[in-house]
Amino acid sequence: MSTSHTARAAAVTPTDDAAVGSAMWLTGTVALALIAYYFLGYDQGAVSVFGSDTHVHEFLHDARHLLGFPCH
């Protein structure tokens, strides 16, 4: 009985903490980049995630034109 337990324990490979940490950082960075891209490039007030509020659009208006996103 103890030999089968040790054989199962040897078959399990430990996770690489560096790979898990890197995947978490990459996932967080991509999520933040997509959120920033949406608000900077596509949030137009009328189709905003906040309803018909244009505060985000007006706050990022000049940055939007500086980066080449049309909004008029």
VMD Tcl script that builds the backbone (N, CA, C; Angstrom):
set m [mol new atoms 216]
animate dup $m
set s [atomselect $m all]
$s set {name element resname resid chain x y z} {
  {N N MET 1 A 0.811 -1.191 0.000}
  {CA C MET 1 A 0.000 0.000 0.000}
  {C C MET 1 A 0.857 1.258 0.000}
  {N N SER 2 A 1.959 1.265 0.701}
  {CA C SER 2 A 2.806 2.439 0.747}
  {C C SER 2 A 3.552 2.649 -0.567}
  {N N THR 3 A 3.833 1.585 -1.297}
  {CA C THR 3 A 4.525 1.757 -2.577}
  {C C THR 3 A 3.638 2.425 -3.609}
  {N N SER 4 A 2.331 2.136 -3.610}
  {CA C SER 4 A 1.448 2.787 -4.563}
  {C C SER 4 A 1.273 4.265 -4.210}
  {N N HIS 5 A 1.307 4.598 -2.926}
  {CA C HIS 5 A 1.208 5.992 -2.500}
  {C C HIS 5 A 2.438 6.784 -2.947}
  {N N THR 6 A 3.617 6.233 -2.806}
  {CA C THR 6 A 4.829 6.930 -3.238}
  {C C THR 6 A 4.894 7.027 -4.757}
  {N N ALA 7 A 4.361 6.034 -5.454}
  {CA C ALA 7 A 4.360 6.092 -6.915}
  {C C ALA 7 A 3.440 7.202 -7.403}
  {N N ARG 8 A 2.304 7.384 -6.750}
  {CA C ARG 8 A 1.402 8.475 -7.131}
  {C C ARG 8 A 2.003 9.828 -6.807}
  {N N ALA 9 A 2.654 9.939 -5.692}
  {CA C ALA 9 A 3.260 11.213 -5.294}
  {C C ALA 9 A 4.384 11.601 -6.252}
  {N N ALA 10 A 5.109 10.622 -6.763}
  {CA C ALA 10 A 6.198 10.908 -7.684}
  {C C ALA 10 A 5.659 11.331 -9.051}
  {N N ALA 11 A 4.464 10.898 -9.409}
  {CA C ALA 11 A 3.903 11.218 -10.713}
  {C C ALA 11 A 3.384 12.655 -10.784}
  {N N VAL 12 A 3.098 13.267 -9.650}
  {CA C VAL 12 A 2.583 14.632 -9.623}
  {C C VAL 12 A 3.752 15.597 -9.761}
  {N N THR 13 A 3.669 16.488 -10.741}
  {CA C THR 13 A 4.741 17.462 -10.935}
  {C C THR 13 A 4.370 18.771 -10.251}
  {N N PRO 14 A 5.304 19.372 -9.565}
  {CA C PRO 14 A 5.001 20.643 -8.900}
  {C C PRO 14 A 4.854 21.771 -9.924}
  {N N THR 15 A 4.046 22.763 -9.607}
  {CA C THR 15 A 3.881 23.902 -10.511}
  {C C THR 15 A 5.068 24.838 -10.368}
  {N N ASP 16 A 5.407 25.454 -11.444}
  {CA C ASP 16 A 6.505 26.405 -11.446}
  {C C ASP 16 A 5.965 27.757 -10.993}
  {N N ASP 17 A 6.411 28.230 -9.828}
  {CA C ASP 17 A 5.900 29.485 -9.279}
  {C C ASP 17 A 6.206 30.679 -10.175}
  {N N ALA 18 A 7.337 30.664 -10.853}
  {CA C ALA 18 A 7.687 31.773 -11.743}
  {C C ALA 18 A 6.736 31.825 -12.941}
  {N N ALA 19 A 6.360 30.675 -13.461}
  {CA C ALA 19 A 5.444 30.650 -14.606}
  {C C ALA 19 A 4.057 31.115 -14.199}
  {N N VAL 20 A 3.604 30.700 -13.021}
  {CA C VAL 20 A 2.293 31.127 -12.537}
  {C C VAL 20 A 2.291 32.631 -12.279}
  {N N GLY 21 A 3.344 33.137 -11.672}
  {CA C GLY 21 A 3.451 34.572 -11.421}
  {C C GLY 21 A 3.502 35.381 -12.707}
  {N N SER 22 A 4.235 34.883 -13.678}
  {CA C SER 22 A 4.323 35.572 -14.964}
  {C C SER 22 A 2.979 35.577 -15.682}
  {N N ALA 23 A 2.257 34.464 -15.603}
  {CA C ALA 23 A 0.938 34.393 -16.236}
  {C C ALA 23 A -0.039 35.359 -15.565}
  {N N MET 24 A 0.038 35.480 -14.257}
  {CA C MET 24 A -0.844 36.409 -13.545}
  {C C MET 24 A -0.523 37.860 -13.915}
  {N N TRP 25 A 0.760 38.215 -13.983}
  {CA C TRP 25 A 1.148 39.571 -14.375}
  {C C TRP 25 A 0.719 39.873 -15.808}
  {N N LEU 26 A 0.891 38.904 -16.697}
  {CA C LEU 26 A 0.502 39.091 -18.093}
  {C C LEU 26 A -1.010 39.265 -18.221}
  {N N THR 27 A -1.772 38.460 -17.495}
  {CA C THR 27 A -3.224 38.576 -17.529}
  {C C THR 27 A -3.685 39.928 -17.007}
  {N N GLY 28 A -3.107 40.381 -15.906}
  {CA C GLY 28 A -3.463 41.687 -15.350}
  {C C GLY 28 A -3.091 42.836 -16.268}
  {N N THR 29 A -1.922 42.747 -16.881}
  {CA C THR 29 A -1.465 43.797 -17.790}
  {C C THR 29 A -2.359 43.878 -19.027}
  {N N VAL 30 A -2.718 42.734 -19.586}
  {CA C VAL 30 A -3.591 42.717 -20.763}
  {C C VAL 30 A -4.973 43.259 -20.410}
  {N N ALA 31 A -5.497 42.892 -19.237}
  {CA C ALA 31 A -6.813 43.386 -18.829}
  {C C ALA 31 A -6.792 44.902 -18.655}
  {N N LEU 32 A -5.777 45.433 -17.992}
  {CA C LEU 32 A -5.679 46.890 -17.818}
  {C C LEU 32 A -5.475 47.604 -19.152}
  {N N ALA 33 A -4.692 47.014 -20.050}
  {CA C ALA 33 A -4.472 47.624 -21.362}
  {C C ALA 33 A -5.765 47.662 -22.173}
  {N N LEU 34 A -6.560 46.594 -22.110}
  {CA C LEU 34 A -7.823 46.582 -22.848}
  {C C LEU 34 A -8.821 47.579 -22.269}
  {N N ILE 35 A -8.845 47.726 -20.960}
  {CA C ILE 35 A -9.724 48.719 -20.334}
  {C C ILE 35 A -9.295 50.124 -20.734}
  {N N ALA 36 A -7.997 50.394 -20.687}
  {CA C ALA 36 A -7.496 51.717 -21.090}
  {C C ALA 36 A -7.779 51.972 -22.570}
  {N N TYR 37 A -7.604 50.962 -23.408}
  {CA C TYR 37 A -7.870 51.106 -24.839}
  {C C TYR 37 A -9.338 51.412 -25.097}
  {N N TYR 38 A -10.230 50.759 -24.372}
  {CA C TYR 38 A -11.653 51.025 -24.542}
  {C C TYR 38 A -11.977 52.468 -24.164}
  {N N PHE 39 A -11.557 52.883 -22.982}
  {CA C PHE 39 A -11.908 54.223 -22.528}
  {C C PHE 39 A -11.237 55.304 -23.360}
  {N N LEU 40 A -10.034 55.044 -23.833}
  {CA C LEU 40 A -9.341 56.059 -24.621}
  {C C LEU 40 A -9.829 56.087 -26.059}
  {N N GLY 41 A -10.158 54.948 -26.619}
  {CA C GLY 41 A -10.472 54.914 -28.041}
  {C C GLY 41 A -11.926 54.756 -28.412}
  {N N TYR 42 A -12.745 54.158 -27.546}
  {CA C TYR 42 A -14.090 53.820 -27.980}
  {C C TYR 42 A -15.215 54.367 -27.127}
  {N N ASP 43 A -14.940 54.805 -25.934}
  {CA C ASP 43 A -15.998 55.340 -25.078}
  {C C ASP 43 A -16.435 56.690 -25.637}
  {N N GLN 44 A -17.641 56.757 -26.189}
  {CA C GLN 44 A -18.110 57.954 -26.871}
  {C C GLN 44 A -19.234 58.682 -26.149}
  {N N GLY 45 A -19.539 58.325 -24.940}
  {CA C GLY 45 A -20.616 58.999 -24.227}
  {C C GLY 45 A -21.948 58.335 -24.464}
  {N N ALA 46 A -22.447 58.340 -25.697}
  {CA C ALA 46 A -23.751 57.745 -26.001}
  {C C ALA 46 A -23.716 56.230 -25.866}
  {N N VAL 47 A -22.584 55.620 -26.156}
  {CA C VAL 47 A -22.454 54.173 -26.025}
  {C C VAL 47 A -21.522 53.809 -24.868}
  {N N SER 48 A -21.439 54.667 -23.892}
  {CA C SER 48 A -20.550 54.469 -22.758}
  {C C SER 48 A -21.069 53.373 -21.841}
  {N N VAL 49 A -20.166 52.741 -21.116}
  {CA C VAL 49 A -20.576 51.757 -20.117}
  {C C VAL 49 A -21.259 52.435 -18.938}
  {N N PHE 50 A -21.148 53.746 -18.840}
  {CA C PHE 50 A -21.773 54.507 -17.762}
  {C C PHE 50 A -23.086 55.151 -18.202}
  {N N GLY 51 A -23.656 54.718 -19.292}
  {CA C GLY 51 A -24.883 55.324 -19.793}
  {C C GLY 51 A -24.563 56.456 -20.748}
  {N N SER 52 A -25.401 57.489 -20.755}
  {CA C SER 52 A -25.178 58.600 -21.681}
  {C C SER 52 A -24.350 59.714 -21.045}
  {N N ASP 53 A -23.519 59.368 -20.085}
  {CA C ASP 53 A -22.651 60.335 -19.413}
  {C C ASP 53 A -21.406 60.570 -20.270}
  {N N THR 54 A -21.032 61.824 -20.480}
  {CA C THR 54 A -19.883 62.133 -21.342}
  {C C THR 54 A -18.664 62.612 -20.565}
  {N N HIS 55 A -18.635 62.415 -19.264}
  {CA C HIS 55 A -17.495 62.883 -18.483}
  {C C HIS 55 A -16.194 62.182 -18.872}
  {N N VAL 56 A -16.226 60.882 -19.069}
  {CA C VAL 56 A -15.015 60.151 -19.458}
  {C C VAL 56 A -14.560 60.597 -20.838}
  {N N HIS 57 A -15.488 60.763 -21.756}
  {CA C HIS 57 A -15.152 61.211 -23.111}
  {C C HIS 57 A -14.483 62.584 -23.074}
  {N N GLU 58 A -15.054 63.501 -22.337}
  {CA C GLU 58 A -14.484 64.852 -22.275}
  {C C GLU 58 A -13.151 64.875 -21.550}
  {N N PHE 59 A -12.985 64.027 -20.535}
  {CA C PHE 59 A -11.719 63.979 -19.801}
  {C C PHE 59 A -10.587 63.472 -20.686}
  {N N LEU 60 A -10.870 62.523 -21.564}
  {CA C LEU 60 A -9.846 61.929 -22.420}
  {C C LEU 60 A -9.858 62.480 -23.845}
  {N N HIS 61 A -10.594 63.522 -24.080}
  {CA C HIS 61 A -10.801 64.039 -25.426}
  {C C HIS 61 A -9.504 64.419 -26.130}
  {N N ASP 62 A -8.661 65.219 -25.503}
  {CA C ASP 62 A -7.429 65.652 -26.159}
  {C C ASP 62 A -6.452 64.496 -26.361}
  {N N ALA 63 A -6.384 63.593 -25.404}
  {CA C ALA 63 A -5.505 62.428 -25.553}
  {C C ALA 63 A -5.984 61.550 -26.700}
  {N N ARG 64 A -7.280 61.455 -26.870}
  {CA C ARG 64 A -7.849 60.666 -27.966}
  {C C ARG 64 A -7.395 61.232 -29.315}
  {N N HIS 65 A -7.466 62.538 -29.485}
  {CA C HIS 65 A -7.030 63.147 -30.749}
  {C C HIS 65 A -5.523 63.058 -30.915}
  {N N LEU 66 A -4.790 63.187 -29.831}
  {CA C LEU 66 A -3.339 63.101 -29.903}
  {C C LEU 66 A -2.891 61.722 -30.399}
  {N N LEU 67 A -3.610 60.684 -30.009}
  {CA C LEU 67 A -3.267 59.331 -30.427}
  {C C LEU 67 A -3.902 58.911 -31.741}
  {N N GLY 68 A -4.684 59.798 -32.351}
  {CA C GLY 68 A -5.236 59.530 -33.665}
  {C C GLY 68 A -6.612 58.886 -33.692}
  {N N PHE 69 A -7.296 58.822 -32.563}
  {CA C PHE 69 A -8.650 58.273 -32.545}
  {C C PHE 69 A -9.635 59.369 -32.929}
  {N N PRO 70 A -10.434 59.164 -33.962}
  {CA C PRO 70 A -11.445 60.178 -34.306}
  {C C PRO 70 A -12.635 60.075 -33.363}
  {N N CYS 71 A -13.237 61.220 -33.073}
  {CA C CYS 71 A -14.424 61.171 -32.227}
  {C C CYS 71 A -15.459 62.197 -32.647}
  {N N HIS 72 A -15.274 62.844 -33.767}
  {CA C HIS 72 A -16.255 63.831 -34.242}
  {C C HIS 72 A -16.727 63.437 -35.615}
}
mol reanalyze $m
mol bondsrecalc $m
mol representation Tube
mol addrep $m
